[in-house]
Amino acid sequence: MTAPTILVSRLDCERLEALLEAPGSADLDTSALEAELSRAQILEPAQMPADVITMNSTARFRVMDGGDQGQERELTLVYPRDVNGQADRVSILAPVGSALLGLRVGDTIEWPVPGGRTVSLQVLSIAYQPEASGELHR
């Protein structure tokens, strides 16, 4: 399966690149996020379509295969400092967080998960996106 084109806002891209360059990030495996950013189409926040997962978006997705097949989850994609141990938040540095960034409703992506297996995720809906709510400089 070919990875879908992803859209990332200029502001999110700048903040994510700063996160990747920050002291301490050298100790983390950031290769998945780096790969996603390198293939992203960058848009100004005001130009971001409302059906795209951006930072701080809340999205519902379905696991298409594996042991969790058919399971639906709703998560908010956040920076690592904002996870705060909440089960409904996922860090951009987590495998599923990097997988969801920039996807549109209806997109499916295959993504490696711990344990050496791969799962397919399909974006079902976006309950909240900052750009669509007029929060262009959050």
Sequence and secondary structure as in RCSB ss.txt:
>XXXX:A:sequence
MTAPTILVSRLDCERLEALLEAPGSADLDTSALEAELSRAQILEPAQMPADVITMNSTARFRVMDGGDQGQEREL
TLVYPRDVNGQADRVSILAPVGSALLGLRVGDTIEWPVPGGRTVSLQVLSIAYQPEASGELHR
>XXXX:A:secstr
      EEEHHHHHHHHHHHHSTTGGGS  HHHHHHHHH EEE GGG  TTB  TT EEEEEE SSTTTT EEEE
EEE GGG TT TTEEETTSHHHHHHTT BTT EEEEEETTTEEEEEEEEEEEE TTTTT    
